[in-house]
Amino acid sequence: MRIDLHNCRIIYTKHCRRRFIQRFLEEQEAEALGEELEQIKHVIRTGKVVKLPEKDGSVGVIEKRIRKGKFRVKFTYYSPTNTLAVLTIEK
């Protein structure tokens, strides 16, 4: 399966959003959440695809090392709608 990460639509699952907000409310101000979500989109678009999903709905992994550490983004991809759904974000 081929994925065009630069042109696909990126959505966050309800679980991912909830955990991300909880983590941010503990660590920083909630205002920085939008800035961090943009950084996650940058990680997705420029990161290295470690595991490519074999078919629609299976899980893939993108990794990127940046100054703050190593990000791992687990996602699933739906090719008919060209949508990438972020499941979890690990730092």
Summary of the structure (lengths in Angstrom):
residues: 91
radius of gyration: 13.0
end to end distance: 26.5
largest distance: 38.8
contacts: 235
relative contact order: 0.25
helix: 34%
strand: 37%
